[in-house]
Amino acid sequence: MKENAIQAATAAAAGKKGPATIQDYIKVMQGEIARALPSVLTPERFTRITLSALSTNPTLAKCTPKSFLGAMMTAAQLGLEPNTPLGQAYLIPYRNHGVLECQFQLGYKGLIDLAYRSGSVRTIQAEVVHQNDVFEVEYGTDDRLIFKPLLTADRGDPVSVWAMFQTKDGGYGFSVMSMEDMRAHARKYSKAFSNGPWQTNFEEMAKKTVLKRCLKYAPLSTEFVRQAAADETIKTGLSDDMFALPDETVIEAEGVEVDGATGEVLDGAGAEGAP
């Protein structure tokens, strides 16, 4: 059974001479990876992408093989490429009860891909608003959003982020968050605000955050909801349906101190191992 595949991989790799590596596990699991991949992504290309992720972020190689393969298979079943310039998804090392494990995170572009694949969205968009842009928003019985970015270099500092969707039958919705609220939200709910894409791709993560909030009100498929719920999860098993496996709660981000009761990142904590 596929649920025993990681255990089999562990035993096979452990039987080799010398220390086992995540690369060993990937080779052992090639058959399972091939069966989980969508037709648009070949096993060879996916393997190259994950090995590249290991080489660009050495901390990933220190994660437990089970969690790394779980994150890798989640990306595979979503048809998203992790840790590439495409920004579709990320594999990020986290401390979970003192053990370094790999967490899967959706990127902004990955979330957009999944929304379009649902088949009901005609338009989806998110933008950062700067001080000198024209931006008007009204909520009520006649919602409206007007955004006219200044087409010069003097746009000023970023002040807010907005996202919108429009369905094929004409329905629509939008959400707005100030940059101040965005940073407060990230510090409170992301256990790695000081680590990973929040530091390397802040605007992309801000767009994803407000887009997820916006899409809560979109009439999207149950499958999209299940896929989006894979964001910021740790899985240590394998299944034909990775989205059905329970999330292993992240307690402490690598190099970041986290409040064990609330899950909040404590101010002033450092970070290392960011991709």
Solvent accessible surface area in square Angstrom, and as a share of the most:
residue,aa,sasa,rsa
1,M,184,0.82
2,K,39,0.17
3,E,84,0.38
4,N,84,0.43
5,A,13,0.10
6,I,2,0.01
7,Q,94,0.42
8,A,61,0.47
9,A,0,0.00
10,T,50,0.29
11,A,69,0.53
12,A,50,0.39
13,A,0,0.00
14,A,72,0.56
15,G,67,0.65
16,K,100,0.42
17,K,206,0.87
18,G,55,0.53
19,P,126,0.79
20,A,42,0.33
21,T,61,0.36
22,I,5,0.02
23,Q,69,0.31
24,D,25,0.13
25,Y,18,0.07
26,I,1,0.01
27,K,130,0.55
28,V,59,0.34
29,M,5,0.02
30,Q,92,0.41
31,G,36,0.34
32,E,30,0.14
33,I,2,0.01
34,A,45,0.35
35,R,164,0.60
36,A,18,0.14
37,L,21,0.10
38,P,44,0.27
39,S,116,0.75
40,V,129,0.74
41,L,11,0.06
42,T,71,0.41
43,P,44,0.28
44,E,108,0.48
45,R,100,0.37
46,F,0,0.00
47,T,20,0.11
48,R,147,0.54
49,I,11,0.05
50,T,0,0.00
51,L,64,0.32
52,S,54,0.35
53,A,1,0.00
54,L,7,0.04
55,S,83,0.54
56,T,100,0.58
57,N,4,0.02
58,P,89,0.56
59,T,19,0.11
60,L,0,0.00
61,A,50,0.39
62,K,149,0.63
63,C,4,0.02
64,T,38,0.22
65,P,39,0.24
66,K,77,0.33
67,S,0,0.00
68,F,0,0.00
69,L,4,0.02
70,G,0,0.00
71,A,2,0.02
72,M,2,0.01
73,M,5,0.02
74,T,0,0.00
75,A,0,0.00
76,A,0,0.00
77,Q,39,0.17
78,L,1,0.00
79,G,14,0.14
80,L,0,0.00
81,E,18,0.08
82,P,0,0.00
83,N,28,0.15
84,T,29,0.17
85,P,141,0.89
86,L,87,0.43
87,G,13,0.12
88,Q,28,0.13
89,A,0,0.00
90,Y,18,0.07
91,L,0,0.00
92,I,0,0.00
93,P,0,0.00
94,Y,2,0.01
95,R,81,0.29
96,N,13,0.07
97,H,142,0.63
98,G,51,0.49
99,V,69,0.40
100,L,13,0.06
101,E,19,0.09
102,C,0,0.00
103,Q,10,0.04
104,F,2,0.01
105,Q,3,0.01
106,L,0,0.00
107,G,0,0.00
108,Y,22,0.08
109,K,94,0.40
110,G,0,0.00
111,L,1,0.00
112,I,29,0.14
113,D,46,0.24
114,L,1,0.01
115,A,0,0.00
116,Y,96,0.36
117,R,127,0.46
118,S,31,0.20
119,G,40,0.39
120,S,35,0.23
121,V,3,0.02
122,R,135,0.49
123,T,49,0.28
124,I,13,0.06
125,Q,70,0.31
126,A,2,0.01
127,E,54,0.24
128,V,9,0.05
129,V,4,0.02
130,H,30,0.14
131,Q,110,0.49
132,N,73,0.38
133,D,16,0.08
134,V,74,0.42
135,F,50,0.21
136,E,77,0.34
137,V,51,0.30
138,E,87,0.39
139,Y,136,0.52
140,G,54,0.52
141,T,156,0.90
142,D,114,0.59
143,D,47,0.24
144,R,96,0.35
145,L,42,0.21
146,I,54,0.27
147,F,41,0.17
148,K,125,0.53
149,P,52,0.33
150,L,67,0.33
151,L,162,0.81
152,T,81,0.47
153,A,112,0.87
154,D,101,0.52
155,R,62,0.23
156,G,32,0.31
157,D,92,0.48
158,P,50,0.32
159,V,60,0.34
160,S,12,0.08
161,V,0,0.00
162,W,12,0.04
163,A,0,0.00
164,M,42,0.19
165,F,6,0.02
166,Q,47,0.21
167,T,3,0.02
168,K,128,0.54
169,D,127,0.66
170,G,40,0.38
171,G,32,0.31
172,Y,123,0.47
173,G,15,0.14
174,F,26,0.11
175,S,11,0.07
176,V,39,0.22
177,M,9,0.04
178,S,41,0.26
179,M,8,0.03
180,E,139,0.62
181,D,80,0.41
182,M,0,0.00
183,R,96,0.35
184,A,58,0.45
185,H,52,0.23
186,A,1,0.01
187,R,96,0.35
188,K,107,0.45
189,Y,126,0.48
190,S,5,0.03
191,K,56,0.24
192,A,1,0.01
193,F,22,0.09
194,S,32,0.21
195,N,1,0.01
196,G,0,0.00
197,P,1,0.01
198,W,8,0.03
199,Q,101,0.45
200,T,76,0.44
201,N,55,0.28
202,F,41,0.17
203,E,73,0.33
204,E,45,0.20
205,M,3,0.01
206,A,0,0.00
207,K,32,0.13
208,K,4,0.02
209,T,14,0.08
210,V,0,0.00
211,L,0,0.00
212,K,70,0.30
213,R,95,0.35
214,C,1,0.01
215,L,11,0.05
216,K,156,0.66
217,Y,169,0.64
218,A,14,0.11
219,P,91,0.57
220,L,24,0.12
221,S,48,0.31
222,T,105,0.61
223,E,83,0.37
224,F,12,0.05
225,V,89,0.51
226,R,77,0.28
227,Q,27,0.12
228,A,17,0.13
229,A,71,0.55
230,A,3,0.02
231,D,12,0.06
232,E,59,0.26
233,T,11,0.06
234,I,0,0.00
235,K,10,0.04
236,T,41,0.24
237,G,25,0.24
238,L,1,0.01
239,S,14,0.09
240,D,113,0.59
241,D,49,0.25
242,M,0,0.00
243,F,38,0.16
244,A,72,0.56
245,L,40,0.20
246,P,99,0.62
247,D,70,0.36
248,E,63,0.28
249,T,85,0.49
250,V,7,0.04
251,I,53,0.27
252,E,68,0.30
253,A,0,0.00
254,E,11,0.05
255,G,42,0.40
256,V,2,0.01
257,E,106,0.48
258,V,18,0.10
259,D,48,0.25
260,G,62,0.60
261,A,99,0.77
262,T,96,0.56
263,G,14,0.14
264,E,68,0.31
265,V,10,0.06
266,L,67,0.34
267,D,125,0.65
268,G,87,0.84
269,A,26,0.20
270,G,47,0.46
271,A,45,0.35
272,E,104,0.47
273,G,20,0.19
274,A,46,0.35
275,P,49,0.31
